[in-house]
Amino acid sequence: MTTIDVDLTELPNLTPQKFYPLYWNESRYMVLMGGGGSGKSVFITQKIVTRMLNETGHRFLVLRKVAKTLRESVFAEIKKTIYRWGVQDLFTIPKGATSELHITCVNGNEILFAGLDDVEKLKSISGVTSVWIEEASEISTEDYRQLDIRMRGKSRNYKQMMISFNPIDINHWLKKEFFDQKKPNAVTKHSTYLDNPFLPDEDKAVLEAFKHSDPYFYQVYCLGEWGVLGKTIFPKQIVSERIAYLRNRQPLKRGYFYYDHDDTKVLDESIKWVDDSAGAITIYEDTKPNLPYVLGGDTAGEGSDNFTGHIINNTTGNQAAVLKQQYDEIDYARQMYCLAKYYNTALVGIEVNFSTYPLRKFEEWKYPKLYVREVQDSYTHKLEKRFGFLTGKITRPLIIANLVTIVKESVHLINDIPTLEEMLTFVKNENGRAEAQDGAHDDLLMGLAITYQIRDQQSYGHEMTEKFDLSKLPEDLREDYWNAPADKRPYLLKKWGLVKAG
């Protein structure tokens, strides 16, 4: 029996802390997404070598899309780790520029290398116990499915598919498979060069230079944010920067509302919040006493399968909470009702294009604050008042333009990454209509646009006024301030740059 003389207790000194806990992760899928220089590929080589030394019965399969790229990338990186750790005597590593790529350990473990373009070689490989797909953004969904099926070698140890990539396209199947929803038995990790203490200073300087020379490139290729292909309606650099800022910030809480109900309505006294990491409601700002809030909703329809809702603090404009879920309409109506009551009986405006059911339930429950729109009667031509928001030829471009302005001028108000990500896939089609790209959604985006649009029917409150000493105002501005309507005064202070929202 060969003695293994590598001291594995030194792993914390060899591996960025971001990845260190993943040495013990046994999920079937380990997905590492991030920017250049983050150390994700180096960590995977370290985990493979560690498992090669400590376990038996392995046939690791290491892949890239094109076979000719293997020798100078993944093969070279694994070889480098073996020599850096001083365990080269325990491995047989082929030499020469044309030798077959195949590494074996004295305990019988193997590492096989193949390109997905080398079909015949792939057919001959069997008994695979774990897989590493490097630059996985290059491969197709079908490639991934086939590899998942092939990972069925006999081993007493866990099987794991390790996936590493730089996120170049927000519409990529990898995002839908692993990031848009929690996939069972999968762990994901986002990393950047800032997480890698072993990156040489000169390499770090090269990456940081892009902050000024090409800010969008810096967001995607250095900070590992999802890239955008095509021209977006929303400013992609501003949106990407906001996503990067929010990436390491956790929401206040996540969960849903518990409630009792009778045959007619939700019982207000029964409503209570329940923490649940898989809940449909995300809270970014908890309700504040006596402040006014607005709740806008977008019902599922026209290619959408999600009901959404957004709460904004109407004094500051801050996005306070988000609801997104596939619901029965009655469940959606009840959760929206609870959310509105939780936020000081918020003004509620729910889209009525595809379904009036949720709004009709609010009316039935005698909810006191519903958004009202004016509609001209087709027969009498008189203006009538109706509840709910109707997204039409006039209102749709208007609410989208308003949200674009908010993003350009006050993107700090938006706290929800999934909402921001929808902005990166919202484009003009060939007819000039703004819409989500094929395979993408705009449920959250349109819900937020509705919420900001209806806020004028809610009071604005005075939170910002209370934080500012009016004696600091110049005399002419002080006069303008007192001549303005009370609910507009806080926004004058913001306009003049004398206070910050929130």
Residue pairs with C-beta under 8 A, 6 or more apart in sequence:
2 90
2 106
2 107
4 53
4 54
4 87
4 90
5 86
5 87
6 53
6 85
6 86
6 87
8 50
8 53
8 54
11 20
11 23
11 46
11 50
12 20
14 46
14 85
15 23
15 39
15 43
15 46
16 38
16 39
16 43
16 191
16 195
16 196
16 197
16 198
17 195
18 38
18 39
18 189
18 191
18 195
18 196
19 32
19 39
19 40
19 43
19 189
19 191
22 30
22 43
22 47
22 187
22 189
23 47
23 50
25 160
25 187
26 158
26 160
27 160
27 185
27 186
27 187
28 158
28 159
28 160
28 161
28 185
28 186
29 160
29 161
29 163
29 178
29 183
29 185
29 186
29 187
30 160
30 161
30 162
30 163
30 186
30 187
30 189
31 163
31 164
31 174
31 178
31 186
31 187
31 188
31 189
32 40
32 43
32 44
32 162
32 163
32 164
32 165
32 188
32 189
32 191
33 40
33 164
33 165
33 166
33 167
33 174
33 179
33 188
33 189
33 190
33 191
33 224
34 40
34 166
34 167
34 189
34 190
34 191
34 192
34 195
34 224
35 166
35 191
35 192
35 193
35 207
35 220
35 221
35 222
35 223
35 224
36 166
36 193
36 207
36 221
36 222
37 192
37 193
37 196
37 199
37 203
37 204
37 207
37 222
38 191
38 192
38 193
38 195
38 196
38 224
39 191
39 195
39 196
39 198
39 199
40 164
40 189
40 191
41 74
41 77
41 134
41 164
42 77
42 81
44 132
44 134
44 162
44 164
45 74
45 77
45 78
45 80
45 81
46 81
47 162
48 60
48 62
48 78
48 111
48 130
48 132
48 162
49 78
49 81
49 82
49 85
49 87
51 58
51 60
51 109
51 130
51 157
52 58
52 60
52 91
52 105
52 107
52 109
52 111
53 87
53 90
53 105
53 107
55 109
55 155
55 157
56 107
56 108
56 109
56 156
56 157
57 108
57 109
57 129
57 153
57 154
57 155
57 156
57 157
58 109
58 110
58 129
58 130
58 153
58 155
58 157
59 109
59 110
59 112
59 125
59 127
59 128
59 129
59 153
60 109
60 110
60 111
60 112
60 128
60 129
60 130
60 131
60 132
61 112
61 113
61 114
61 125
61 128
61 130
61 131
61 132
61 147
61 150
61 151
62 70
62 74
62 75
62 78
62 111
62 112
62 113
62 114
62 131
62 132
62 134
63 113
63 114
63 115
63 116
63 131
63 132
63 133
63 134
63 139
63 147
64 70
64 73
64 74
64 115
64 116
64 133
64 134
64 135
64 138
65 115
65 116
65 117
65 135
65 138
65 139
65 143
66 115
66 116
66 117
66 138
67 114
67 115
67 117
67 118
67 121
68 115
69 115
70 101
70 113
70 114
70 115
71 97
71 101
73 134
74 113
74 132
74 134
75 101
75 113
78 103
78 111
79 93
79 103
82 88
82 91
82 93
82 103
90 105
90 106
91 103
91 104
91 105
91 106
92 103
92 104
92 105
93 103
94 100
94 101
94 102
94 103
101 112
101 113
102 110
102 111
102 112
102 113
103 110
103 111
104 110
104 111
112 125
112 128
114 121
114 122
114 125
115 121
116 122
116 139
116 143
125 150
126 150
126 153
127 153
127 154
128 150
128 151
128 152
128 153
129 151
129 153
129 154
129 155
129 157
129 159
130 151
130 159
130 160
130 161
130 162
131 147
131 150
131 151
131 160
131 161
131 162
132 161
132 162
132 163
132 164
133 139
133 144
133 147
133 161
133 162
133 163
133 164
134 164
134 165
135 164
135 165
135 166
136 144
136 163
136 164
136 165
136 174
137 165
137 166
137 167
137 168
137 169
137 172
137 174
140 173
141 173
141 177
144 173
144 177
147 161
148 161
151 159
151 161
152 159
153 159
163 174
163 178
165 174
166 220
166 221
166 224
167 174
167 175
167 220
167 224
167 225
167 226
167 227
168 220
168 227
169 226
169 227
169 228
169 229
170 226
170 227
170 228
170 421
170 424
170 425
170 440
171 229
171 425
171 437
171 439
171 440
175 226
176 439
177 183
178 186
178 188
179 188
180 418
182 278
190 224
190 247
191 224
192 222
192 223
192 224
193 199
193 203
193 204
193 207
193 222
207 218
207 222
208 222
210 217
210 218
210 221
210 222
211 218
211 222
215 237
215 241
216 236
216 237
216 240
219 225
219 237
219 240
219 241
219 244
220 226
220 227
220 240
223 244
225 240
225 243
225 244
225 247
226 240
226 243
226 421
226 424
228 236
228 240
228 424
228 425
230 427
230 437
231 427
231 428
232 239
232 423
232 424
232 425
232 426
232 427
233 400
233 404
233 423
233 426
233 427
233 428
233 434
234 403
234 404
234 407
234 423
234 424
234 426
235 404
235 407
235 408
236 424
238 407
238 408
238 411
239 407
239 411
239 420
239 423
239 424
240 424
241 411
242 411
242 412
242 414
242 420
243 417
243 420
243 421
246 415
246 417
246 420
247 417
251 282
251 283
251 284
251 415
252 283
252 284
252 285
252 286
253 273
253 275
253 282
253 283
253 286
254 275
254 276
254 277
254 278
254 279
254 281
254 282
254 283
255 273
255 274
255 275
255 276
255 279
255 281
255 283
256 274
256 276
256 279
256 280
256 281
256 335
257 271
257 272
257 273
257 274
257 281
257 334
257 335
257 338
257 339
257 342
258 270
258 271
258 272
258 273
258 274
259 266
259 267
259 270
259 271
259 272
259 334
259 338
260 266
260 267
260 270
261 267
261 270
261 334
264 364
264 365
265 364
265 365
265 366
266 334
266 337
266 338
266 365
268 341
271 338
271 341
271 342
273 342
280 323
280 324
280 325
280 327
280 335
281 321
281 322
281 323
281 335
281 339
282 321
282 322
282 323
282 416
283 320
283 321
284 318
284 319
284 320
284 321
284 322
284 415
284 416
285 313
285 318
285 319
285 320
285 321
285 415
286 320
287 293
287 320
287 342
287 343
287 344
288 313
288 463
289 344
290 344
290 461
291 313
291 314
291 315
291 344
291 461
291 463
292 313
292 314
292 315
292 344
292 346
292 347
292 458
292 459
292 460
292 461
293 311
293 312
293 313
293 314
293 320
293 343
293 344
293 346
293 347
293 458
294 311
294 312
294 314
294 346
294 347
294 349
294 451
294 454
294 455
294 458
295 309
295 310
295 311
295 336
295 339
295 340
295 343
295 346
295 347
295 348
295 349
295 451
296 309
296 310
296 312
296 348
296 349
296 350
296 389
296 447
296 448
296 449
296 450
296 451
296 452
296 453
296 454
297 307
297 308
297 309
297 310
297 323
297 332
297 336
297 348
297 349
297 350
297 351
297 358
297 447
297 450
298 304
298 307
298 308
298 309
298 351
298 443
298 444
298 446
298 447
298 450
299 307
299 329
299 332
299 350
299 351
299 352
299 353
299 354
299 355
299 358
300 306
300 307
300 326
300 327
300 354
300 355
300 443
301 353
301 354
301 355
302 353
302 354
304 441
304 442
304 443
305 326
306 324
306 325
306 326
306 441
306 443
306 444
307 323
307 324
307 325
307 326
307 327
307 329
307 332
307 358
307 443
308 322
308 323
308 324
308 443
308 444
308 446
308 447
309 321
309 322
309 323
309 324
309 335
309 336
309 339
309 447
310 319
310 321
310 322
310 323
310 419
310 444
310 447
310 448
310 451
311 319
311 320
311 321
311 322
311 339
311 343
311 346
311 451
312 318
312 319
312 320
312 413
312 451
312 452
312 455
313 320
313 463
313 502
314 347
314 455
314 458
314 459
314 460
314 461
315 460
315 461
315 462
315 463
315 464
315 490
316 413
316 463
316 464
316 501
316 502
317 406
317 410
317 413
317 452
317 455
317 501
318 413
318 415
318 501
318 502
319 413
319 414
319 415
319 416
319 419
319 448
320 343
321 339
321 343
322 416
322 418
322 419
322 444
323 335
323 336
323 339
324 418
324 443
324 444
325 332
325 335
327 335
329 355
329 357
329 358
330 357
330 361
332 358
333 357
333 358
333 361
333 362
334 361
336 348
336 350
336 358
336 362
337 361
337 362
337 365
337 367
339 346
340 346
340 348
340 367
340 369
345 368
345 369
346 369
346 458
347 369
347 370
347 371
347 454
347 455
347 457
347 458
348 362
348 367
348 369
348 370
348 371
349 370
349 371
349 388
349 389
349 450
349 451
349 453
349 454
349 457
350 358
350 359
350 362
350 388
350 389
351 388
351 389
351 390
351 391
351 446
351 447
351 450
352 359
352 387
352 388
352 389
352 390
353 390
353 391
356 388
359 370
359 387
359 388
362 370
362 387
363 370
363 387
369 458
370 387
370 388
371 387
371 388
371 389
371 454
371 457
372 385
372 386
372 387
372 457
373 385
373 386
373 387
373 388
373 389
373 390
374 383
374 384
374 385
374 386
375 383
375 384
375 385
375 386
375 390
376 382
376 383
376 384
377 383
377 384
389 395
389 450
389 453
389 454
391 399
391 446
391 450
395 453
397 434
398 453
399 446
399 449
399 450
399 452
399 453
400 434
400 449
402 449
402 452
402 453
403 445
403 448
403 449
403 452
406 413
406 414
406 452
407 414
407 423
410 501
412 501
412 502
413 501
413 502
414 420
414 448
416 444
418 444
419 444
419 445
419 448
422 436
422 440
422 441
422 442
422 443
422 444
422 445
423 445
425 436
425 437
425 440
425 441
426 434
426 435
426 436
426 437
426 440
426 442
426 445
427 434
427 435
427 436
427 437
428 434
428 435
429 435
435 442
436 442
436 445
459 487
460 487
460 488
460 490
460 491
461 487
461 490
462 486
462 489
462 490
463 490
464 490
464 493
464 494
464 499
464 501
465 489
465 490
465 493
467 499
468 493
468 498
468 499
470 478
470 481
472 498
473 481
473 498
477 492
477 496
480 492
481 489
481 492
481 493
484 492
490 499
493 499
494 500
494 501
